[in-house]
């Protein structure tokens, strides 16, 4: 069995199939996924927070949607299957991982489309790594841009949908909060951000902030 140790707490990286979905409040090994709880989940959350994938305020020992998004971001960055489940591969990768490295130390937002991860870069490093969903079929424009307009509640005329905390970076394409942020590109070209992280992205950015997107 492979044990990954995070900050003095042990997180089992192997699991029996019948342990899926089980509570992890005790010392027994289990897969960690939505619905899990206990010390192993807290250890996982602390590790994700140290690496920048999870807001430290979300460390509570409960594997909910915020932890799911953080795991998806880590899996995407690590080029693992994005299933939101911490099994053997994800557990061992977490044990070896470092904080994501941005393309540039310059402050701004980087959208790594292939990995479906947004990096918030400041002080020469990635302060946060956030799961996003970009345009299906490669619809998100690639290149070097900057935020030129911000609206706390923006209405998409062509798609007739509200886009909270929208930050436009080229044409009608924006980084914005959205209710559905799946583990694959699903938008019409905008960059969807989970509502649990959208406020952090909004507060981090501003008019003139660089936005780099690349495949």
N, C-alpha and C positions, 0 to 999 in steps of 0.2 A: 504494500500500500504506500502511496505517496502522500506525505504530509507537508503542507505549505505553512510556514510559520510567519505570522504577521505581527510584529510588535509584541512578541511574547505570548500571543494567543495562537492556538493551533487550529487550522482550517483543513479538514480532510479533503483531499483532491481526488479520491476514489470513492465510489459509492455503489451499493447494490441497487439494482433497478427498482426493487420494491420500496426503497427509501424515498423515492421521488415524492415531493410534496409533504413529507413528514415534518412535524415540528422539530426544531433543533434546540429546544430549551435545555436539554441535558448534554452529556458528554458524548453521546453516540454519534457516529458519523452519518451524514445525510447529504443528499444533493441540496444545494441552496438555490431557491427559486421563489417566485412570488408566493406568499403564504407562509414561508419559513420564518422562524423567529428564534431568538436566544443569543447566547454568547458567540456562536460561530457566525451568525449574521452580523453582529456588532463588529467582530474582528474583520469580516469582509468589508463592511462599511468604512471602518477606520483606514483600511488599506486603500480603498478607492478614494477616500478623501485626501490621503497623503499624496496620492498620484495626481490629484486634480480633477477626478471624474465625478466627485460627489461633494456637495456643499457640506462642510462639517456639521452644520446645524441639523442635517438630516440623519445623523448617526443616532439611531434609537433602538437597534436590535430587531427591527421589524422589516422584512423584505417586502416593501410596497413598490409603487410605481416609480418613485424617485430612484430607488436602488436599481430597479429594472433598467431605467434609462441609463444609469451610470454603468451597469454591466454591459449593456448594448454598446455604449461608447467605447469601453475598453476592448470589447471583442472586435469592434470595427477597426479600431486603431491597430490592434494586434493581428488583424487579418484572420480572425477565427470566425467560425459560424456564429452569426448574430441570432442567438436563440434566447438570450436573457437568463440562461441557466448556468450556474457555476458547478461544472462537473470536473473531471480529471484534467482536460486540456486547459480550460480557463483557470482553474485553480493553480496549476503549475506555472502557467504564463504570468499570473499575478505575482507569484513568489519571485519571479526573475525580473519583473518589469521596473522601468524607471518612468519618470514623468515624461509625457510626450514632448518632442522637440519641434519647435516651429520652423518654418522655412527661413524666417528672418527674425532677428531680435527686435526689429522696429515695432513699436506699439500698434495694435490693430487687431482685426479679426481675420482669421484664416479659415476657409472652408475647404476641407479635404474631402472632395466629392466621392472618391472611390471608397474611402473608409466611413463616409457619412458622419464625420466628426468636425465640429467647430472648435477652434482654439482661440481663447481670449489671451492675447499676448501683451504683457507689460513688464517693465523692468528686465527685459531681455529673456523672459521665459514664459511658458504657457501657464497662466494663472488658473485657468479652467479648461477642461476638455468636455464638450457637451455633445450628446447625440442629437443629430438633426436629420431631416428628410428633405432631400433636394428634388430636382425635377425628374420625373419619370422619363425614360428614354433620352437622358442627357439634355433635358430642356433648360437647365440652369446655365447661364452664360459663364464662360471661363475667362479669367484675366485679372488685371489689376484695376480696382475701382475704389471709390470712396463713398461714404454715406452722404447723400445730398438732400434728403428730406426725411423727416420723422413725424409720425402721426400716432397718437396714443390709440386711436381707433380709426382704421382706414377701411374704406369700402372698395372692394374689387368690382369694378363695373362689368368686365367681361364674364366673370365667374359668379357674380352676385353673392358674395360672401364677405363677412366682416373679418378683418385681419388686425387683431390687437397688437399694440406695441410694434408697429411696422416701421422699419428703417430701410429706405430705398437706396440701392447702391448702383443701379444702372437701369434706365428705362422704367418699366413698370415692375421690375423685380425687386423684392424686398426680403429682408430677414424679419420674420414675424412669429408671434405666438399662434399655435393652432391646436385644436383639440385632438387631432389624430396625427401622431408622429411615429409611424411604423418603422420597422427595422430594415427598410429598403426605400429607394427613391420613389416618392408617390405624389409630389406636388406638380403643378403646372409650370414650374420653373422657379418659384420663390423658394426660400430656405425656411422650412418649418422648424420651430423651436418648441420643446415641451413647455406647457404652462408653468411647470415647477422650476424652470430655469430662465424663462423669458424675461422676468424682471431683472435678473442679474445681467443679462445681455443688454437690456435697455439702459441700465445704469452704467454699464461699462463703456458703451459707445457714445456717439454724438456726431453731429454734422462734421464732415471732413475726415473722419476716422477711416483709415485704409481698410479695404475689404479685398482679400485675395482669394480667388477660387481657382482650383485646378483639379484635373482628373487624376 
